Amino acid sequence: MKVVQDSERLQKYADQYGLEKVFTEASKRKMNLWKFEKGDILCSRGEQLDHMYFLVSGKVKIFTVSPEGKALIVRFKTPFAIIGDVEYVKGTELFHTVEAVNEGYMISLSFQDLRNYEDSHVPFLHFLLDVVTHKFYTESQATTLNMLYPVDVRLASYLLSLTDDGKESLYHKEMHTSTLQEIAEVIGTSYRHLNRILLSFHERGIIRREKGAIEILNLELLRERAKGNIYE
């Protein structure tokens, strides 16, 4: 992830997502635009953040890792989303890791600038309250649904979330044993059961699996099986 000097693009995103109405002029002058690439780790569990980030383009995966090393997806996020809101309010370390699913952009503001210019600014305080309460509601609901839905729905949702925009075909070129084991852990199933579901998806014409890759053949069937995508 790197800072991009592109004031026109930054202004375009600020206008698009209504940031002009939320922040003071002093804060807007302190904003930075960041570009990230697919696979970039934007921030990691246990890290002490000093900036708030606003996702304005692209998709990110938010997950946590258990003490045993098992990954658990919390959410996939698309614009408009915020990273660092809870950490700003509570002063805590990051509880989740954020990874880029594809390339995109974020706008940042330092916690220090937010404290200097926004702590008594009513539009920002209303905005922050709305963001934090919505996040707790949606993530709590998503965690519950992840536990209740059958594994085939979880796998369909996971594959759908890994597409760039839910419309293009997905090729995952490294579907070797370790990768499938990781996916099994993420969606909460066994490697053997995951293989059975992938075979059933193949037989139904949803995917094609060959030469170590998975290609999504029928996005409509995948969406149907995902039940609206429980991870987004």
Beta strands, then each sheet from edge to edge (+ up, - down):
strand 1: 2-4
strand 2: 32-36
strand 3: 41-43
strand 4: 51-57
strand 5: 60-65
strand 6: 71-77
strand 7: 81-83
strand 8: 97-100
strand 9: 104-110
strand 10: 171-172
strand 11: 207-210
strand 12: 213-216
sheet 1: 1+ 2- 9+ 4- 7+
sheet 2: 3+ 8- 5+ 6-
sheet 3: 10+ 12- 11+
end
